[in-house]
Amino acid sequence: MTRLIERHNTHAFIEKIKLEWPGFIETARYMNERLVFIQLLENVDEYAFTSTLMPKLGALVDFNHPLEIFILNYDGVSLEHLRFNCEAIGVSA
């Protein structure tokens, strides 16, 4: 039951990001409820996306389970690695 709740919370969190920043995200790949890869659209300036994302992101976190998000550019290169509710609490690059 706990994993089902975590999965729901993870999907809801990613959907909030998609709604807050429309036109930036190509796809989100859910490896499991604790690991997600977000791929940006081809013509998105990844630095503009992350610079607008970072100040607001903490306000969207409404869950307690650990979550790692990798933000990838259109070519699949990792740009950012975000960690929530992990041992090293906060966001790291």
Secondary structure, DSSP 8 states (H G I E B T S, - for coil): -HHHHHHHHHHHHHHHHHHHSTTSEEEEEEEETTEEEEEE-TT--HHHHHHHHHHHHHHH----S-EEEEEE-TTS-EEEEEEESSSS-S-B-
